Amino acid sequence: MSLENKVAIVTGAAGGIGLAIARRFVADGARVVIADVDEAKGEAAEAELRETGEATYIHCDVSEKLDVRNLVAGTLDAYGDIDILVNNAGIVVGADFLDLEEADFDRVLSINLKGAFLCSQAVARHLVERVKQGGPAGSIINMSSVNAVLAIANQVPYSVSKGGMNQLTKVGALSLAPYGIRVNAIGPGSIMTELLASVNSDPAAKAKILSRTPMGRIGEPHEIAGIAAFLASDDASYITGQTIYADGGRMPLNYTVPVPEED
Ligand SMILES: NC(=O)c1ccc[n+]([C@@H]2O[C@H](COP(=O)([O-])OP(=O)(O)OC[C@H]3O[C@@H](n4cnc5c(N)ncnc54)[C@H](O)[C@@H]3O)[C@@H](O)[C@H]2O)c1
């Protein structure tokens, strides 16, 4: 159990990739705080995880500083410590570059990027104090995307937010390295969450994705959770400032791969 007795906060863990990470962390022995705006799904996730381990749902909008402060205080109340933060909460707003509303640009950036900064700063302050008192360091993991480097024309704020996430990872890593605190990121390609569920029933949309996926399949949330578990563990003790891409081979691919026709 590589995360035995560790305390982890996972934002956006009421569903999708975040819930897969929370499940994996609990399986690896961690006590997990599910931080999410979706009360119903957050409580359902808490109930599920409590069947096999320790988990607590705390309502938190990561873009609100007060919520983030309460998240850290609530985690310390519940488990007495924090070792791991996963900044996973994220949203998409698709719109043509020429039509995108300022409010939508701000909303995506404030959740995907500013939210990750607020959570990182609040947790890092706790971790640094702990290190100064002779305690262990801890680790922060940011959920980036292949869209940090590649781009989609009608995903303007999303692509910008993920590009920023890679730089947040690097500046965080440099700032916190003197304390031994590691900051890394994961850059998924297309992963089968609710976000992509509609693609399964739309062969043309699926073929489009697969034509850019050399491994010929869409990824599963648990395949991202495995990377988070590795980065959070002592096996990654000398890795900081990196983004690990899990994209079925998309980033090395120029142009497209052939896609077999569906029956
Ligand atoms: N699914 C993919 O293909 C894919 C690919 C690359 C990167 N990602 C990234 O992975 C992360 C998770 O994506 P997902 O596919 O699981 O999405 P999802 O929509 O299934 O889950 C996102 C979760 O974040 C929560 N959330 C939204 N706004 C929030 C806020 N302000 N504060 C706290 N929680 C909030 C939602 O309630 C939800 O539970 C995101 O950062 C996303 O950009 C996903």
The ligand as an SDF file (V2000), in Angstrom:
LIG
                    3D

 44 48  0  0  0  0  0  0  0  0999 V2000
  -11.8320   13.3750  -20.0650 N   0  0  0  0  0  0  0  0  0  0  0  0
  -10.8320   13.7070  -20.8360 C   0  0  0  0  0  0  0  0  0  0  0  0
  -10.7160   13.2430  -21.9820 O   0  0  0  0  0  0  0  0  0  0  0  0
   -9.7470   14.6480  -20.3370 C   0  0  0  0  0  0  0  0  0  0  0  0
   -8.6260   14.8550  -21.1460 C   0  0  0  0  0  0  0  0  0  0  0  0
   -7.6240   15.7040  -20.7100 C   0  0  0  0  0  0  0  0  0  0  0  0
   -7.7260   16.3380  -19.4880 C   0  0  0  0  0  0  0  0  0  0  0  0
   -8.8350   16.1410  -18.7230 N   0  0  0  0  0  0  0  0  0  0  0  0
   -8.8890   16.8550  -17.4440 C   0  0  0  0  0  0  0  0  0  0  0  0
   -9.1740   15.9710  -16.3880 O   0  0  0  0  0  0  0  0  0  0  0  0
   -9.9120   16.6530  -15.3740 C   0  0  0  0  0  0  0  0  0  0  0  0
  -11.1670   15.8730  -15.0520 C   0  0  0  0  0  0  0  0  0  0  0  0
  -11.9260   15.7320  -16.2420 O   0  0  0  0  0  0  0  0  0  0  0  0
  -13.1380   14.7170  -16.3820 P   0  0  0  0  0  0  0  0  0  0  0  0
  -13.1740   14.2770  -17.7920 O   0  0  0  0  0  0  0  0  0  0  0  0
  -13.0890   13.7180  -15.3110 O   0  0  0  0  0  0  0  0  0  0  0  0
  -14.3500   15.7400  -16.1900 O   0  0  0  0  0  0  0  0  0  0  0  0
  -15.7480   15.5680  -15.4250 P   0  0  0  0  0  0  0  0  0  0  0  0
  -16.6180   16.6650  -15.9560 O   0  0  0  0  0  0  0  0  0  0  0  0
  -16.2280   14.1460  -15.5180 O   0  0  0  0  0  0  0  0  0  0  0  0
  -15.3610   15.8610  -13.8980 O   0  0  0  0  0  0  0  0  0  0  0  0
  -14.9930   17.1480  -13.4690 C   0  0  0  0  0  0  0  0  0  0  0  0
  -15.3820   17.3030  -12.0130 C   0  0  0  0  0  0  0  0  0  0  0  0
  -15.0100   18.6300  -11.5990 O   0  0  0  0  0  0  0  0  0  0  0  0
  -16.0730   19.1760  -10.8280 C   0  0  0  0  0  0  0  0  0  0  0  0
  -16.0170   20.6440  -10.8550 N   0  0  0  0  0  0  0  0  0  0  0  0
  -16.4110   21.4800  -11.8420 C   0  0  0  0  0  0  0  0  0  0  0  0
  -16.2270   22.7620  -11.4700 N   0  0  0  0  0  0  0  0  0  0  0  0
  -15.7090   22.7350  -10.2130 C   0  0  0  0  0  0  0  0  0  0  0  0
  -15.3110   23.7410   -9.2940 C   0  0  0  0  0  0  0  0  0  0  0  0
  -15.4380   25.0490   -9.5840 N   0  0  0  0  0  0  0  0  0  0  0  0
  -14.7960   23.3570   -8.0990 N   0  0  0  0  0  0  0  0  0  0  0  0
  -14.6990   22.0510   -7.7720 C   0  0  0  0  0  0  0  0  0  0  0  0
  -15.0730   21.0530   -8.6030 N   0  0  0  0  0  0  0  0  0  0  0  0
  -15.5700   21.3950   -9.8110 C   0  0  0  0  0  0  0  0  0  0  0  0
  -17.3410   18.6210  -11.4670 C   0  0  0  0  0  0  0  0  0  0  0  0
  -18.4570   18.6980  -10.5890 O   0  0  0  0  0  0  0  0  0  0  0  0
  -16.9110   17.1880  -11.7690 C   0  0  0  0  0  0  0  0  0  0  0  0
  -17.1640   16.3240  -10.6860 O   0  0  0  0  0  0  0  0  0  0  0  0
  -10.1720   18.0690  -15.9080 C   0  0  0  0  0  0  0  0  0  0  0  0
   -9.2020   18.9630  -15.4040 O   0  0  0  0  0  0  0  0  0  0  0  0
  -10.0110   17.9070  -17.4010 C   0  0  0  0  0  0  0  0  0  0  0  0
   -9.6200   19.0830  -18.0410 O   0  0  0  0  0  0  0  0  0  0  0  0
   -9.8560   15.3120  -19.1160 C   0  0  0  0  0  0  0  0  0  0  0  0
  1  2  1  0
  2  3  2  0
  2  4  1  0
  4  5  1  0
  4 44  2  0
  5  6  2  0
  6  7  1  0
  7  8  2  0
  8  9  1  0
  8 44  1  0
  9 10  1  0
  9 42  1  0
 10 11  1  0
 11 12  1  0
 11 40  1  0
 12 13  1  0
 13 14  1  0
 14 15  2  0
 14 16  1  0
 14 17  1  0
 17 18  1  0
 18 19  2  0
 18 20  1  0
 18 21  1  0
 21 22  1  0
 22 23  1  0
 23 24  1  0
 23 38  1  0
 24 25  1  0
 25 26  1  0
 25 36  1  0
 26 27  1  0
 26 35  1  0
 27 28  2  0
 28 29  1  0
 29 30  1  0
 29 35  2  0
 30 31  1  0
 30 32  2  0
 32 33  1  0
 33 34  2  0
 34 35  1  0
 36 37  1  0
 36 38  1  0
 38 39  1  0
 40 41  1  0
 40 42  1  0
 42 43  1  0
M  CHG  2   8   1  16  -1
M  END
$$$$
